[in-house]
Amino acid sequence: MPYEQERASRIGHVQTALSPAISEAMERWQTPALEVGDPAHITERLTSLDSLNRDDRPDPTFAIAFDGSNQEVEARPGYPSVRVGYIQIAGVYVDILKFLGANSSGLVNARQLERAQITQTVNSVLPGSNVFLKGVTGRDSWRAEFDRSFTESEITDFGNSFSLTDALMTIHGKPGAPASSLTLSKCPACGASAQRVTASGGVCATPDCMEKLYPTDVLRGYEEFTEDGENALTLTRAMNMAERLLLISYIDGFYRVEPRMLSQGIFITDGPLAVYGPAAPMKSKFLEYWTQLCVAMDRRDIAPPLLVGIEKSGRFADHARVIERHIPNGHVMMLDTPYINRYVTNQKPDHYYGKDEFYGRRFIYKTSTGESLVVTVPRVPGGHPYEKPRRDSAGDFIEVPSEKYESYPTLRVTLEALDLMQTQLYPNAVIPVALAHSASSLPLGTGRSVLTLLAQRSLRMPQDSVGLSRFKPPKYR
Ligand SMILES: [Zn+2]
């Protein structure tokens, strides 16, 4: 990673594009097509939303959308390798009925929208390169501070305070019951396998090691930490986990306090329902938590919550833009694995796409007003959203359970709700996501120097600044 960046900074972009070596290579290489010839491979995968089954549930009355932003700043002039990372994540609660009132004219009334939403933000500061806790290496400083930021980031909307660490323990336990301990696949210091830690940490069992261990070590963010250089990727991964665990904090809060309310909520994350990088094994924990939640709610005869990830960028969002003119409004497209391998990711036909990262499956939906949404939705009552492609005796691909609409009974209501909450103001986005995006945005431009100033100040007074604004709980009924 750092090598690529170094090279990029030495060659200017303009010169690079003009380089004969590059134009020569581009003639040899293929890139994703920008035109679709015969669209039969698209149209045969389309289904009108109206024809899908609608599971038995009340209409959603509220949405909570989550988003985050992060930035790494150089904290000391003349010593640019001293870096500090900032993360801000936000959850925005939107009262859908009030929102629809604000949206009645087709235009959004900002004041009414303001009344329909409640915002919660969580901020953390993480050390970057050349920032240390006393007597501790850079990597171990990062581990300690990451753990601290999870412990100190808490919500109090459901009575007792509930931290991101509690959410992490909960996905290792079950709904309403955080695990008392979790197992690290290895000790970050000596590599010894299967180390048990509680929410407050632990110590490596290897006598020669005795390293202090943290529950957040299970996310293995430290593996990508760079002692000398930028840590943009490490910071993004940390932010993504914080976002997803903040969502779990809310789902689990409703489950503990008022499970019936869960059925009336739509929970929206920015990006797919997936975990990338060293933390990818966590996708199994999200999947297990989700399955147990569905089963527990079904036992009480309550529909599961609506859970959806929306992607605004990336190769699937790009692909959706290329093919969207072949999708009629109000239609959803099943992206089966052979299609993904052939048309999106350029993999071999039998490649097992999505095996390691996903706890929801992607669909493309064209809204009633012609915007394309790329969404991921989990299976109900659980199960892997992607399976290895299978062929029949004639060698043709067969439809696997994860590629049947019956496996996604929440899909129709989810897409109907997103359709209601889209807006002309933000193309290919829905209002709660746009609100969460702006609530979580760190100040850019001039704000960068504000962050630098903060970093410098906090370096002189080495305390981390986890801030939490008050959040009023949604009113039940
Ligand atoms: Zn150890």
Boltz pocket constraint, residues with backbone or C-beta under 6 A from the ligand:
constraints:
  - pocket:
      binder: B
      contacts: [[A, 187], [A, 188], [A, 189], [A, 190], [A, 191], [A, 192], [A, 204], [A, 205], [A, 206], [A, 209], [A, 210], [A, 211]]
      max_distance: 6.0
